[in-house]
Each structure stands twice: as C-alpha cells, then as structure tokens.
Amino acid sequence: MTERRVEMPHVCFIRKPGDVIRCTEKPDHEGDHFDYLSGVTDSKGRRSGVRWPRRPGETQFD
Ligand SMILES: [Zn+2]
C-alpha cells in the first residue's frame, strides 16, 4: 500500500492583493484566481465566490 503524504494544501493559495482571501483552485490552474469560500451568500446558502486576475510572475503564495 502506498501513501502519498501531502505537506502543502492542495490549492493554489495565492493571496488576493489588498485582501486576505486566498485562491482555492488547484495549484497549477489556468486563468484567474478564485476563492469559493468568499463572496456573498445567496438565499439558497450558496456563495458566489470571488475571482481576481492572475498577475505576471505570480507562481507561489506568500
Ligand atoms: Zn489561483
């Protein structure tokens, strides 16, 4: 039985500039960053999430 230990969170985790939220997409995702835990909760209890553009040279969370 093989088990892969994962030390880092399995998400991109890039922080949105000027904010405290972090990207929840997978680490090597394409396109804009997206945090599904943020945003306004609608009447059905779902959150819209917050999306923000990727910056050039941005490869790791801080
Ligand atoms: Zn991201």
N, CA, C, O and the ligand as a Tripos MOL2 file, in Angstrom:
@<TRIPOS>MOLECULE
protein
  249   247    63     0     0
PROTEIN
NO_CHARGES

@<TRIPOS>ATOM
      1 N           0.8470   -1.1900    0.0000 N.3       1 MET1
      2 CA          0.0000    0.0000    0.0000 C.3       1 MET1
      3 C           0.8900    1.2510    0.0000 C.2       1 MET1
      4 O           1.7890    1.3960    0.8280 O.2       1 MET1
      5 N           0.6270    2.0950   -0.8980 N.am      2 THR2
      6 CA          1.3970    3.3340   -0.9800 C.3       2 THR2
      7 C           0.5530    4.5060   -0.5060 C.2       2 THR2
      8 O          -0.6470    4.5970   -0.7650 O.2       2 THR2
      9 N           1.2170    5.3710    0.1810 N.am      3 GLU3
     10 CA          0.5070    6.5500    0.6780 C.3       3 GLU3
     11 C           1.3450    7.7770    0.3910 C.2       3 GLU3
     12 O           2.5150    7.8520    0.7650 O.2       3 GLU3
     13 N           0.7400    8.7220   -0.2660 N.am      4 ARG4
     14 CA          1.4660    9.9550   -0.5760 C.3       4 ARG4
     15 C           1.1610   10.9940    0.4860 C.2       4 ARG4
     16 O           0.0080   11.3800    0.6750 O.2       4 ARG4
     17 N           2.1660   11.4320    1.1560 N.am      5 ARG5
     18 CA          1.9500   12.4750    2.1490 C.3       5 ARG5
     19 C           1.9060   13.8290    1.4820 C.2       5 ARG5
     20 O           2.7460   14.1620    0.6450 O.2       5 ARG5
     21 N           0.9370   14.5790    1.8580 N.am      6 VAL6
     22 CA          0.8000   15.9170    1.2880 C.3       6 VAL6
     23 C           1.0730   16.9410    2.3750 C.2       6 VAL6
     24 O           0.3270   17.0550    3.3480 O.2       6 VAL6
     25 N           2.1320   17.6690    2.1940 N.am      7 GLU7
     26 CA          2.5120   18.6700    3.1930 C.3       7 GLU7
     27 C           1.7860   19.9920    2.9680 C.2       7 GLU7
     28 O           1.3340   20.6420    3.9110 O.2       7 GLU7
     29 N           1.6860   20.3700    1.7080 N.am      8 MET8
     30 CA          1.0910   21.6520    1.3760 C.3       8 MET8
     31 C          -0.3960   21.4780    1.0790 C.2       8 MET8
     32 O          -0.8410   20.4040    0.6750 O.2       8 MET8
     33 N          -1.1390   22.5290    1.2830 N.am      9 PRO9
     34 CA         -2.5480   22.4690    0.8880 C.3       9 PRO9
     35 C          -2.6630   22.2650   -0.6120 C.2       9 PRO9
     36 O          -1.8670   22.7920   -1.3890 O.2       9 PRO9
     37 N          -3.6530   21.5030   -1.0010 N.am     10 HIS10
     38 CA         -3.7740   21.1710   -2.4070 C.3      10 HIS10
     39 C          -4.5190   22.2510   -3.1820 C.2      10 HIS10
     40 O          -5.3870   21.9690   -4.0080 O.2      10 HIS10
     41 N          -4.1640   23.4530   -2.8990 N.am     11 VAL11
     42 CA         -4.7760   24.5740   -3.6020 C.3      11 VAL11
     43 C          -3.7050   25.5800   -4.0030 C.2      11 VAL11
     44 O          -2.5830   25.5470   -3.4990 O.2      11 VAL11
     45 N          -4.0610   26.4530   -4.8960 N.am     12 CYS12
     46 CA         -3.1530   27.4950   -5.4020 C.3      12 CYS12
     47 C          -2.6770   28.3920   -4.2540 C.2      12 CYS12
     48 O          -1.4790   28.6180   -4.0810 O.2      12 CYS12
     49 N          -3.6370   28.8960   -3.4760 N.am     13 PHE13
     50 CA         -3.3640   29.6410   -2.2470 C.3      13 PHE13
     51 C          -2.7490   31.0120   -2.4570 C.2      13 PHE13
     52 O          -2.3230   31.6490   -1.4940 O.2      13 PHE13
     53 N          -2.6940   31.4720   -3.6840 N.am     14 ILE14
     54 CA         -2.2490   32.8450   -3.9300 C.3      14 ILE14
     55 C          -3.2150   33.8120   -3.2560 C.2      14 ILE14
     56 O          -4.4330   33.6520   -3.3300 O.2      14 ILE14
     57 N          -2.6480   34.8160   -2.5980 N.am     15 ARG15
     58 CA         -3.4890   35.7880   -1.9070 C.3      15 ARG15
     59 C          -3.9240   36.8980   -2.8460 C.2      15 ARG15
     60 O          -3.1590   37.3570   -3.6940 O.2      15 ARG15
     61 N          -5.1490   37.3120   -2.6780 N.am     16 LYS16
     62 CA         -5.6350   38.4250   -3.4750 C.3      16 LYS16
     63 C          -4.9780   39.7040   -2.9940 C.2      16 LYS16
     64 O          -4.9640   39.9690   -1.7920 O.2      16 LYS16
     65 N          -4.4290   40.5090   -3.9070 N.am     17 PRO17
     66 CA         -3.7640   41.7530   -3.4970 C.3      17 PRO17
     67 C          -4.7060   42.6580   -2.7210 C.2      17 PRO17
     68 O          -5.8330   42.9100   -3.1480 O.2      17 PRO17
     69 N          -4.2470   43.1360   -1.5950 N.am     18 GLY18
     70 CA         -5.0390   44.0490   -0.7930 C.3      18 GLY18
     71 C          -6.1740   43.3840   -0.0420 C.2      18 GLY18
     72 O          -7.0550   44.0620    0.4870 O.2      18 GLY18
     73 N          -6.1580   42.0700    0.0080 N.am     19 ASP19
     74 CA         -7.2440   41.3600    0.6770 C.3      19 ASP19
     75 C          -6.6550   40.1930    1.4640 C.2      19 ASP19
     76 O          -5.4480   39.9540    1.4150 O.2      19 ASP19
     77 N          -7.4860   39.4850    2.1730 N.am     20 VAL20
     78 CA         -6.9880   38.3720    2.9770 C.3      20 VAL20
     79 C          -7.4060   37.0240    2.3940 C.2      20 VAL20
     80 O          -7.0150   35.9760    2.9090 O.2      20 VAL20
     81 N          -8.1780   37.0470    1.3480 N.am     21 ILE21
     82 CA         -8.6610   35.7850    0.7990 C.3      21 ILE21
     83 C          -7.5950   35.1300   -0.0720 C.2      21 ILE21
     84 O          -6.7090   35.8020   -0.5980 O.2      21 ILE21
     85 N          -7.6920   33.8310   -0.2140 N.am     22 ARG22
     86 CA         -6.7050   33.0860   -0.9830 C.3      22 ARG22
     87 C          -7.3960   32.1950   -1.9930 C.2      22 ARG22
     88 O          -8.5290   31.7520   -1.8060 O.2      22 ARG22
     89 N          -6.6720   31.9510   -3.0650 N.am     23 CYS23
     90 CA         -7.2290   31.1590   -4.1550 C.3      23 CYS23
     91 C          -7.4320   29.7020   -3.7230 C.2      23 CYS23
     92 O          -6.5640   29.1050   -3.0860 O.2      23 CYS23
     93 N          -8.5630   29.1560   -4.0720 N.am     24 THR24
     94 CA         -8.8810   27.7730   -3.7160 C.3      24 THR24
     95 C          -8.8600   26.8490   -4.9200 C.2      24 THR24
     96 O          -9.2850   25.6970   -4.8340 O.2      24 THR24
     97 N          -8.3670   27.3520   -6.0350 N.am     25 GLU25
     98 CA         -8.2190   26.4930   -7.2040 C.3      25 GLU25
     99 C          -7.0220   25.5670   -7.0080 C.2      25 GLU25
    100 O          -6.2290   25.7520   -6.0850 O.2      25 GLU25
    101 N          -6.8990   24.5800   -7.8740 N.am     26 LYS26
    102 CA         -5.7450   23.6910   -7.7430 C.3      26 LYS26
    103 C          -4.4540   24.4310   -8.0710 C.2      26 LYS26
    104 O          -4.4860   25.4330   -8.7860 O.2      26 LYS26
    105 N          -3.3110   23.9530   -7.5580 N.am     27 PRO27
    106 CA         -2.0550   24.7090   -7.6130 C.3      27 PRO27
    107 C          -1.6190   25.1600   -9.0050 C.2      27 PRO27
    108 O          -1.0330   26.2340   -9.1380 O.2      27 PRO27
    109 N          -1.8840   24.3820  -10.0290 N.am     28 ASP28
    110 CA         -1.3780   24.7510  -11.3590 C.3      28 ASP28
    111 C          -2.5040   25.1750  -12.2960 C.2      28 ASP28
    112 O          -2.4230   24.9840  -13.5090 O.2      28 ASP28
    113 N          -3.5360   25.7410  -11.7270 N.am     29 HIS29
    114 CA         -4.6910   26.0930  -12.5520 C.3      29 HIS29
    115 C          -4.3670   27.2240  -13.5260 C.2      29 HIS29
    116 O          -3.4080   27.9750  -13.3460 O.2      29 HIS29
    117 N          -5.1910   27.3190  -14.5530 N.am     30 GLU30
    118 CA         -5.0310   28.3780  -15.5380 C.3      30 GLU30
    119 C          -6.0430   29.4780  -15.2650 C.2      30 GLU30
    120 O          -7.0530   29.2710  -14.5930 O.2      30 GLU30
    121 N          -5.7500   30.6370  -15.7970 N.am     31 GLY31
    122 CA         -6.7070   31.7310  -15.7200 C.3      31 GLY31
    123 C          -6.7050   32.4250  -14.3690 C.2      31 GLY31
    124 O          -5.7300   32.3690  -13.6200 O.2      31 GLY31
    125 N          -7.8130   33.0760  -14.0780 N.am     32 ASP32
    126 CA         -7.9030   33.8880  -12.8790 C.3      32 ASP32
    127 C          -7.9370   33.0360  -11.6140 C.2      32 ASP32
    128 O          -8.2750   31.8520  -11.6380 O.2      32 ASP32
    129 N          -7.5740   33.6830  -10.5160 N.am     33 HIS33
    130 CA         -7.6960   33.0340   -9.2160 C.3      33 HIS33
    131 C          -9.1440   33.1140   -8.7420 C.2      33 HIS33
    132 O          -9.9020   33.9970   -9.1420 O.2      33 HIS33
    133 N          -9.5040   32.1720   -7.8820 N.am     34 PHE34
    134 CA        -10.8940   32.1020   -7.4500 C.3      34 PHE34
    135 C         -10.9770   31.5340   -6.0430 C.2      34 PHE34
    136 O         -10.4080   30.4810   -5.7560 O.2      34 PHE34
    137 N         -11.6880   32.2350   -5.1660 N.am     35 ASP35
    138 CA        -11.9030   31.7460   -3.8110 C.3      35 ASP35
    139 C         -13.3770   31.4480   -3.6260 C.2      35 ASP35
    140 O         -14.1960   32.3620   -3.5310 O.2      35 ASP35
    141 N         -13.7120   30.1740   -3.5750 N.am     36 TYR36
    142 CA        -15.1330   29.8140   -3.4740 C.3      36 TYR36
    143 C         -15.6890   30.0100   -2.0670 C.2      36 TYR36
    144 O         -16.8990   29.9320   -1.8580 O.2      36 TYR36
    145 N         -14.8050   30.2650   -1.1040 N.am     37 LEU37
    146 CA        -15.2730   30.4760    0.2620 C.3      37 LEU37
    147 C         -15.6770   31.9210    0.5200 C.2      37 LEU37
    148 O         -16.2670   32.2340    1.5540 O.2      37 LEU37
    149 N         -15.3550   32.7980   -0.4250 N.am     38 SER38
    150 CA        -15.6610   34.2080   -0.2290 C.3      38 SER38
    151 C         -16.8690   34.6140   -1.0540 C.2      38 SER38
    152 O         -17.4380   33.8250   -1.8080 O.2      38 SER38
    153 N         -17.2310   35.8510   -0.8850 N.am     39 GLY39
    154 CA        -18.3520   36.3570   -1.6440 C.3      39 GLY39
    155 C         -19.6310   36.3460   -0.8250 C.2      39 GLY39
    156 O         -19.6610   35.9300    0.3330 O.2      39 GLY39
    157 N         -20.6640   36.8100   -1.4600 N.am     40 VAL40
    158 CA        -21.9360   36.9740   -0.7690 C.3      40 VAL40
    159 C         -22.7320   35.6750   -0.8260 C.2      40 VAL40
    160 O         -22.8520   35.0520   -1.8810 O.2      40 VAL40
    161 N         -23.2720   35.2770    0.3160 N.am     41 THR41
    162 CA        -24.1150   34.0900    0.3660 C.3      41 THR41
    163 C         -25.5140   34.4270   -0.1490 C.2      41 THR41
    164 O         -26.1310   35.3920    0.3010 O.2      41 THR41
    165 N         -25.9990   33.6430   -1.0770 N.am     42 ASP42
    166 CA        -27.3240   33.9400   -1.6370 C.3      42 ASP42
    167 C         -28.4310   33.3080   -0.7890 C.2      42 ASP42
    168 O         -28.1560   32.7160    0.2540 O.2      42 ASP42
    169 N         -29.6660   33.4350   -1.2350 N.am     43 SER43
    170 CA        -30.8110   32.9790   -0.4520 C.3      43 SER43
    171 C         -30.8420   31.4650   -0.2770 C.2      43 SER43
    172 O         -31.5210   30.9570    0.6160 O.2      43 SER43
    173 N         -30.1050   30.7360   -1.1300 N.am     44 LYS44
    174 CA        -30.0620   29.2810   -1.0180 C.3      44 LYS44
    175 C         -28.8330   28.8120   -0.2320 C.2      44 LYS44
    176 O         -28.5390   27.6190   -0.1600 O.2      44 LYS44
    177 N         -28.1280   29.7810    0.3500 N.am     45 GLY45
    178 CA        -26.9850   29.4210    1.1740 C.3      45 GLY45
    179 C         -25.7250   29.1560    0.3820 C.2      45 GLY45
    180 O         -24.7440   28.6490    0.9260 O.2      45 GLY45
    181 N         -25.7380   29.4900   -0.8910 N.am     46 ARG46
    182 CA        -24.5390   29.2960   -1.6980 C.3      46 ARG46
    183 C         -23.7740   30.6090   -1.8030 C.2      46 ARG46
    184 O         -24.3510   31.6950   -1.7730 O.2      46 ARG46
    185 N         -22.4820   30.4750   -1.9240 N.am     47 ARG47
    186 CA        -21.6550   31.6700   -2.0900 C.3      47 ARG47
    187 C         -21.2190   31.7850   -3.5420 C.2      47 ARG47
    188 O         -20.9460   30.8000   -4.2280 O.2      47 ARG47
    189 N         -21.1680   33.0110   -3.9630 N.am     48 SER48
    190 CA        -20.8060   33.2500   -5.3580 C.3      48 SER48
    191 C         -19.3140   33.0940   -5.5770 C.2      48 SER48
    192 O         -18.8710   32.8040   -6.6880 O.2      48 SER48
    193 N         -18.5410   33.2850   -4.5210 N.am     49 GLY49
    194 CA        -17.0960   33.2310   -4.6720 C.3      49 GLY49
    195 C         -16.5540   34.5340   -5.2160 C.2      49 GLY49
    196 O         -17.3010   35.3760   -5.7140 O.2      49 GLY49
    197 N         -15.2680   34.6850   -5.1160 N.am     50 VAL50
    198 CA        -14.6140   35.9000   -5.5980 C.3      50 VAL50
    199 C         -13.5010   35.5120   -6.5540 C.2      50 VAL50
    200 O         -12.6810   34.6440   -6.2510 O.2      50 VAL50
    201 N         -13.4790   36.1630   -7.7150 N.am     51 ARG51
    202 CA        -12.4760   35.8910   -8.7270 C.3      51 ARG51
    203 C         -11.6150   37.1120   -8.9320 C.2      51 ARG51
    204 O         -12.1240   38.2330   -8.9100 O.2      51 ARG51
    205 N         -10.3160   36.9280   -9.1330 N.am     52 TRP52
    206 CA         -9.4380   38.0700   -9.4170 C.3      52 TRP52
    207 C          -8.3630   37.6450  -10.3890 C.2      52 TRP52
    208 O          -8.0120   36.4680  -10.4700 O.2      52 TRP52
    209 N          -7.8420   38.6100  -11.1270 N.am     53 PRO53
    210 CA         -6.9080   38.2720  -12.2020 C.3      53 PRO53
    211 C          -5.5460   37.8270  -11.7070 C.2      53 PRO53
    212 O          -5.0540   38.3070  -10.6860 O.2      53 PRO53
    213 N          -4.9600   36.9260  -12.4220 N.am     54 ARG54
    214 CA         -3.6030   36.4780  -12.1620 C.3      54 ARG54
    215 C          -2.6230   37.5820  -12.5430 C.2      54 ARG54
    216 O          -2.8140   38.2730  -13.5430 O.2      54 ARG54
    217 N          -1.5690   37.7450  -11.7370 N.am     55 ARG55
    218 CA         -0.5450   38.7440  -12.0460 C.3      55 ARG55
    219 C           0.6550   38.0610  -12.6610 C.2      55 ARG55
    220 O           0.9420   36.9060  -12.3460 O.2      55 ARG55
    221 N           1.3560   38.7520  -13.5290 N.am     56 PRO56
    222 CA          2.5310   38.1700  -14.1710 C.3      56 PRO56
    223 C           3.5980   37.7700  -13.1510 C.2      56 PRO56
    224 O           3.8630   38.5210  -12.2120 O.2      56 PRO56
    225 N           4.2000   36.6220  -13.3200 N.am     57 GLY57
    226 CA          5.2690   36.1870  -12.4400 C.3      57 GLY57
    227 C           4.7910   35.6320  -11.1100 C.2      57 GLY57
    228 O           5.5970   35.3370  -10.2270 O.2      57 GLY57
    229 N           3.5010   35.4920  -10.9710 N.am     58 GLU58
    230 CA          2.9350   35.0230   -9.7170 C.3      58 GLU58
    231 C           2.8750   33.4910   -9.7430 C.2      58 GLU58
    232 O           2.0700   32.9090  -10.4690 O.2      58 GLU58
    233 N           3.7150   32.8600   -8.9630 N.am     59 THR59
    234 CA          3.7430   31.4090   -9.0280 C.3      59 THR59
    235 C           3.5510   30.7460   -7.6800 C.2      59 THR59
    236 O           3.1920   29.5710   -7.6120 O.2      59 THR59
    237 N           3.7890   31.4950   -6.5940 N.am     60 GLN60
    238 CA          3.6900   30.8990   -5.2720 C.3      60 GLN60
    239 C           2.9330   31.8060   -4.3220 C.2      60 GLN60
    240 O           2.9570   33.0290   -4.4540 O.2      60 GLN60
    241 N           2.2630   31.1920   -3.3680 N.am     61 PHE61
    242 CA          1.6290   32.0090   -2.3400 C.3      61 PHE61
    243 C           2.6960   32.5400   -1.3960 C.2      61 PHE61
    244 O           3.7910   31.9850   -1.3000 O.2      61 PHE61
    245 N           2.3650   33.6160   -0.7050 N.am     62 ASP62
    246 CA          3.3400   34.1900    0.2270 C.3      62 ASP62
    247 C           3.0060   33.7860    1.6480 C.2      62 ASP62
    248 O           3.7110   34.1710    2.5810 O.2      62 ASP62
    249 ZN         -5.0130   30.6800   -8.0590 Zn       63 ZN63
@<TRIPOS>BOND
     1     1     2 1
     2     2     3 1
     3     3     4 2
     4     3     5 am
     5     5     6 1
     6     6     7 1
     7     7     8 2
     8     7     9 am
     9     9    10 1
    10    10    11 1
    11    11    12 2
    12    11    13 am
    13    13    14 1
    14    14    15 1
    15    15    16 2
    16    15    17 am
    17    17    18 1
    18    18    19 1
    19    19    20 2
    20    19    21 am
    21    21    22 1
    22    22    23 1
    23    23    24 2
    24    23    25 am
    25    25    26 1
    26    26    27 1
    27    27    28 2
    28    27    29 am
    29    29    30 1
    30    30    31 1
    31    31    32 2
    32    31    33 am
    33    33    34 1
    34    34    35 1
    35    35    36 2
    36    35    37 am
    37    37    38 1
    38    38    39 1
    39    39    40 2
    40    39    41 am
    41    41    42 1
    42    42    43 1
    43    43    44 2
    44    43    45 am
    45    45    46 1
    46    46    47 1
    47    47    48 2
    48    47    49 am
    49    49    50 1
    50    50    51 1
    51    51    52 2
    52    51    53 am
    53    53    54 1
    54    54    55 1
    55    55    56 2
    56    55    57 am
    57    57    58 1
    58    58    59 1
    59    59    60 2
    60    59    61 am
    61    61    62 1
    62    62    63 1
    63    63    64 2
    64    63    65 am
    65    65    66 1
    66    66    67 1
    67    67    68 2
    68    67    69 am
    69    69    70 1
    70    70    71 1
    71    71    72 2
    72    71    73 am
    73    73    74 1
    74    74    75 1
    75    75    76 2
    76    75    77 am
    77    77    78 1
    78    78    79 1
    79    79    80 2
    80    79    81 am
    81    81    82 1
    82    82    83 1
    83    83    84 2
    84    83    85 am
    85    85    86 1
    86    86    87 1
    87    87    88 2
    88    87    89 am
    89    89    90 1
    90    90    91 1
    91    91    92 2
    92    91    93 am
    93    93    94 1
    94    94    95 1
    95    95    96 2
    96    95    97 am
    97    97    98 1
    98    98    99 1
    99    99   100 2
   100    99   101 am
   101   101   102 1
   102   102   103 1
   103   103   104 2
   104   103   105 am
   105   105   106 1
   106   106   107 1
   107   107   108 2
   108   107   109 am
   109   109   110 1
   110   110   111 1
   111   111   112 2
   112   111   113 am
   113   113   114 1
   114   114   115 1
   115   115   116 2
   116   115   117 am
   117   117   118 1
   118   118   119 1
   119   119   120 2
   120   119   121 am
   121   121   122 1
   122   122   123 1
   123   123   124 2
   124   123   125 am
   125   125   126 1
   126   126   127 1
   127   127   128 2
   128   127   129 am
   129   129   130 1
   130   130   131 1
   131   131   132 2
   132   131   133 am
   133   133   134 1
   134   134   135 1
   135   135   136 2
   136   135   137 am
   137   137   138 1
   138   138   139 1
   139   139   140 2
   140   139   141 am
   141   141   142 1
   142   142   143 1
   143   143   144 2
   144   143   145 am
   145   145   146 1
   146   146   147 1
   147   147   148 2
   148   147   149 am
   149   149   150 1
   150   150   151 1
   151   151   152 2
   152   151   153 am
   153   153   154 1
   154   154   155 1
   155   155   156 2
   156   155   157 am
   157   157   158 1
   158   158   159 1
   159   159   160 2
   160   159   161 am
   161   161   162 1
   162   162   163 1
   163   163   164 2
   164   163   165 am
   165   165   166 1
   166   166   167 1
   167   167   168 2
   168   167   169 am
   169   169   170 1
   170   170   171 1
   171   171   172 2
   172   171   173 am
   173   173   174 1
   174   174   175 1
   175   175   176 2
   176   175   177 am
   177   177   178 1
   178   178   179 1
   179   179   180 2
   180   179   181 am
   181   181   182 1
   182   182   183 1
   183   183   184 2
   184   183   185 am
   185   185   186 1
   186   186   187 1
   187   187   188 2
   188   187   189 am
   189   189   190 1
   190   190   191 1
   191   191   192 2
   192   191   193 am
   193   193   194 1
   194   194   195 1
   195   195   196 2
   196   195   197 am
   197   197   198 1
   198   198   199 1
   199   199   200 2
   200   199   201 am
   201   201   202 1
   202   202   203 1
   203   203   204 2
   204   203   205 am
   205   205   206 1
   206   206   207 1
   207   207   208 2
   208   207   209 am
   209   209   210 1
   210   210   211 1
   211   211   212 2
   212   211   213 am
   213   213   214 1
   214   214   215 1
   215   215   216 2
   216   215   217 am
   217   217   218 1
   218   218   219 1
   219   219   220 2
   220   219   221 am
   221   221   222 1
   222   222   223 1
   223   223   224 2
   224   223   225 am
   225   225   226 1
   226   226   227 1
   227   227   228 2
   228   227   229 am
   229   229   230 1
   230   230   231 1
   231   231   232 2
   232   231   233 am
   233   233   234 1
   234   234   235 1
   235   235   236 2
   236   235   237 am
   237   237   238 1
   238   238   239 1
   239   239   240 2
   240   239   241 am
   241   241   242 1
   242   242   243 1
   243   243   244 2
   244   243   245 am
   245   245   246 1
   246   246   247 1
   247   247   248 2
@<TRIPOS>SUBSTRUCTURE
     1 MET1         2 RESIDUE 1 A MET
     2 THR2         6 RESIDUE 1 A THR
     3 GLU3        10 RESIDUE 1 A GLU
     4 ARG4        14 RESIDUE 1 A ARG
     5 ARG5        18 RESIDUE 1 A ARG
     6 VAL6        22 RESIDUE 1 A VAL
     7 GLU7        26 RESIDUE 1 A GLU
     8 MET8        30 RESIDUE 1 A MET
     9 PRO9        34 RESIDUE 1 A PRO
    10 HIS10       38 RESIDUE 1 A HIS
    11 VAL11       42 RESIDUE 1 A VAL
    12 CYS12       46 RESIDUE 1 A CYS
    13 PHE13       50 RESIDUE 1 A PHE
    14 ILE14       54 RESIDUE 1 A ILE
    15 ARG15       58 RESIDUE 1 A ARG
    16 LYS16       62 RESIDUE 1 A LYS
    17 PRO17       66 RESIDUE 1 A PRO
    18 GLY18       70 RESIDUE 1 A GLY
    19 ASP19       74 RESIDUE 1 A ASP
    20 VAL20       78 RESIDUE 1 A VAL
    21 ILE21       82 RESIDUE 1 A ILE
    22 ARG22       86 RESIDUE 1 A ARG
    23 CYS23       90 RESIDUE 1 A CYS
    24 THR24       94 RESIDUE 1 A THR
    25 GLU25       98 RESIDUE 1 A GLU
    26 LYS26      102 RESIDUE 1 A LYS
    27 PRO27      106 RESIDUE 1 A PRO
    28 ASP28      110 RESIDUE 1 A ASP
    29 HIS29      114 RESIDUE 1 A HIS
    30 GLU30      118 RESIDUE 1 A GLU
    31 GLY31      122 RESIDUE 1 A GLY
    32 ASP32      126 RESIDUE 1 A ASP
    33 HIS33      130 RESIDUE 1 A HIS
    34 PHE34      134 RESIDUE 1 A PHE
    35 ASP35      138 RESIDUE 1 A ASP
    36 TYR36      142 RESIDUE 1 A TYR
    37 LEU37      146 RESIDUE 1 A LEU
    38 SER38      150 RESIDUE 1 A SER
    39 GLY39      154 RESIDUE 1 A GLY
    40 VAL40      158 RESIDUE 1 A VAL
    41 THR41      162 RESIDUE 1 A THR
    42 ASP42      166 RESIDUE 1 A ASP
    43 SER43      170 RESIDUE 1 A SER
    44 LYS44      174 RESIDUE 1 A LYS
    45 GLY45      178 RESIDUE 1 A GLY
    46 ARG46      182 RESIDUE 1 A ARG
    47 ARG47      186 RESIDUE 1 A ARG
    48 SER48      190 RESIDUE 1 A SER
    49 GLY49      194 RESIDUE 1 A GLY
    50 VAL50      198 RESIDUE 1 A VAL
    51 ARG51      202 RESIDUE 1 A ARG
    52 TRP52      206 RESIDUE 1 A TRP
    53 PRO53      210 RESIDUE 1 A PRO
    54 ARG54      214 RESIDUE 1 A ARG
    55 ARG55      218 RESIDUE 1 A ARG
    56 PRO56      222 RESIDUE 1 A PRO
    57 GLY57      226 RESIDUE 1 A GLY
    58 GLU58      230 RESIDUE 1 A GLU
    59 THR59      234 RESIDUE 1 A THR
    60 GLN60      238 RESIDUE 1 A GLN
    61 PHE61      242 RESIDUE 1 A PHE
    62 ASP62      246 RESIDUE 1 A ASP
    63 ZN63       249 GROUP 0 **** ****
